[in-house]
Amino acid sequence: MDNYFNNKVTWITGASSGIGEELAYALSTAGSQLILSGRRMDELERVKRACSHPEQVQLLQLDLADAASLDDKAAAALNCFGHIGIMVHNGGITQRSLVVETAMDVQRRIMEVDYFSYVALTRALLPHFIARKAGHFVVTSSVMGKIGTPMRSAYAAAKHALHGFFDCLRAEVAADGIKVTILTPGYIRTNISLYALTNKAYGLGKPSENIENGLPADRAAKQILKAIKRGSFEPYIGRFAAERIALWVNRLAPGLLIRMAPKLVPK
Ligand SMILES: NC(=O)c1ccc[n+]([C@@H]2O[C@H](COP(=O)([O-])OP(=O)(O)OC[C@H]3O[C@@H](n4cnc5c(N)ncnc54)[C@H](OP(=O)(O)O)[C@@H]3O)[C@@H](O)[C@H]2O)c1
């Protein structure tokens, strides 16, 4: 990779694990100055130590479910290096439960963490991006942000909402030199299913077969860096032809995919 990321300040949420962790390593190697966020400081410290340039990494603890704190967190992030060039909205939780059994607090919690926190941090950073006439929002959605399958109602709803919000934002701020990339990963091998919310709002606590067979997160990070550099609008991230095909079928013949959806129960 050339020097595209060199000295760019990048704030990554969900950097204590999985895709965010591997993005931190790839961006540090590419010369980015990093702000890494998540709730678990011990895990963020571990990631920082493993980065190629730990001296260029600052840590900012944050809970995406704590809506009242997010304006202050954005201000603190801006103070870390004086500006932010790339905001990677990546922290999140998933779900494994049927609509009929899912409590409203689970539905609300997933929207809070996976959708409203992204909106809040974006609103807080936007004046800064507009004043600089630069900035790039990178948003980790999912294939579930384009299609809906059983046991993912809240998660798919939050990810679909991200597409609506960030497509509108892209159209509003393109003239200000601000870019928006909405990543649509398929299955990526991370710990996400361990913390999936079930019908009772606690973690599923077990790995999922599909995730275990997914693209390793370091390879996902490489694909993501390429997509950021290209300024892609909505790149697929993953390894499965079936996921790519599902996204295309959804575009060209959504009725066909809706008929297939009952069979797409996550393993
Ligand atoms: N893995 C996949 O197959 C897949 C597919 C499509 C999309 N995605 C998306 O990729 C993103 C990253 O997930 P991952 O697969 O890398 O899972 P992961 O390894 O479980 O990482 C999730 C990250 O989100 C953070 N997080 C969770 N709840 C948070 C909260 N309330 N406040 C702050 N940070 C929080 C976690 O940090 P702390 O626990 O330290 O707070 C962790 O760093 C998510 O948005 C997910 O929806 C994943």
The ligand as a Tripos MOL2 file, in Angstrom:
@<TRIPOS>MOLECULE
LIG
   48    52     1     0     0
SMALL
NO_CHARGES

@<TRIPOS>ATOM
      1 N1        -17.9700  -10.9360   12.1530 N.am      1 LIG1
      2 C1        -18.8750  -10.8950   11.1690 C.2       1 LIG1
      3 O1        -19.1980  -11.9200   10.5380 O.2       1 LIG1
      4 C2        -19.5120   -9.5660   10.7900 C.ar      1 LIG1
      5 C3        -20.2660   -9.5300    9.6120 C.ar      1 LIG1
      6 C4        -20.8550   -8.3380    9.2460 C.ar      1 LIG1
      7 C5        -20.6900   -7.2010   10.0160 C.ar      1 LIG1
      8 N2        -19.9530   -7.2700   11.1510 N.ar      1 LIG1
      9 C6        -19.8050   -6.0490   11.9480 C.3       1 LIG1
     10 O2        -18.4500   -5.8010   12.2280 O.3       1 LIG1
     11 C7        -18.3600   -4.9760   13.3890 C.3       1 LIG1
     12 C8        -17.2840   -5.5340   14.3010 C.3       1 LIG1
     13 O3        -17.6730   -6.8230   14.7430 O.3       1 LIG1
     14 P1        -16.6440   -8.0390   14.9050 P.3       1 LIG1
     15 O4        -17.1270   -9.1120   14.0240 O.co2     1 LIG1
     16 O5        -15.2470   -7.5820   14.8030 O.co2     1 LIG1
     17 O6        -17.0230   -8.5110   16.3960 O.3       1 LIG1
     18 P2        -16.2270   -8.4870   17.7710 P.3       1 LIG1
     19 O7        -14.9140   -9.1590   17.6390 O.co2     1 LIG1
     20 O8        -17.1880   -8.9810   18.7900 O.co2     1 LIG1
     21 O9        -15.9580   -6.9340   18.0010 O.3       1 LIG1
     22 C9        -16.9790   -6.0730   18.3960 C.3       1 LIG1
     23 C10       -16.3550   -4.7860   18.8840 C.3       1 LIG1
     24 O10       -17.4100   -3.8780   19.2310 O.3       1 LIG1
     25 C11       -17.1620   -3.3590   20.5130 C.3       1 LIG1
     26 N3        -18.4150   -3.0700   21.2060 N.ar      1 LIG1
     27 C12       -19.4730   -3.8920   21.4080 C.ar      1 LIG1
     28 N4        -20.3950   -3.2820   22.1640 N.ar      1 LIG1
     29 C13       -19.9020   -2.0410   22.4600 C.ar      1 LIG1
     30 C14       -20.3630   -0.9600   23.2380 C.ar      1 LIG1
     31 N5        -21.5480   -0.9780   23.8770 N.pl3     1 LIG1
     32 N6        -19.5910    0.1490   23.3370 N.ar      1 LIG1
     33 C15       -18.3880    0.1980   22.7160 C.ar      1 LIG1
     34 N7        -17.8870   -0.7930   21.9720 N.ar      1 LIG1
     35 C16       -18.6350   -1.9120   21.8520 C.ar      1 LIG1
     36 C17       -16.3550   -4.4360   21.2520 C.3       1 LIG1
     37 O11       -15.5310   -3.8220   22.2260 O.3       1 LIG1
     38 P3        -15.7530   -3.8910   23.8160 P.3       1 LIG1
     39 O12       -16.3910   -5.2140   24.1210 O.co2     1 LIG1
     40 O13       -14.3770   -3.7210   24.3550 O.co2     1 LIG1
     41 O14       -16.6190   -2.7230   24.1230 O.co2     1 LIG1
     42 C18       -15.4940   -4.9930   20.1260 C.3       1 LIG1
     43 O15       -14.3000   -4.2440   19.9900 O.3       1 LIG1
     44 C19       -19.7670   -4.9500   14.0000 C.3       1 LIG1
     45 O16       -20.3870   -3.7340   13.6660 O.3       1 LIG1
     46 C20       -20.4710   -6.0930   13.3110 C.3       1 LIG1
     47 O17       -21.8610   -5.9110   13.2230 O.3       1 LIG1
     48 C21       -19.3560   -8.4270   11.5600 C.ar      1 LIG1
@<TRIPOS>BOND
     1     1     2 1
     2     2     3 2
     3     2     4 1
     4     4     5 ar
     5     4    48 ar
     6     5     6 ar
     7     6     7 ar
     8     7     8 ar
     9     8     9 1
    10     8    48 ar
    11     9    10 1
    12     9    46 1
    13    10    11 1
    14    11    12 1
    15    11    44 1
    16    12    13 1
    17    13    14 1
    18    14    15 2
    19    14    16 1
    20    14    17 1
    21    17    18 1
    22    18    19 2
    23    18    20 1
    24    18    21 1
    25    21    22 1
    26    22    23 1
    27    23    24 1
    28    23    42 1
    29    24    25 1
    30    25    26 1
    31    25    36 1
    32    26    27 ar
    33    26    35 ar
    34    27    28 ar
    35    28    29 ar
    36    29    30 ar
    37    29    35 ar
    38    30    31 1
    39    30    32 ar
    40    32    33 ar
    41    33    34 ar
    42    34    35 ar
    43    36    37 1
    44    36    42 1
    45    37    38 1
    46    38    39 2
    47    38    40 1
    48    38    41 1
    49    42    43 1
    50    44    45 1
    51    44    46 1
    52    46    47 1
@<TRIPOS>SUBSTRUCTURE
     1 LIG1         1 GROUP 0 **** ****
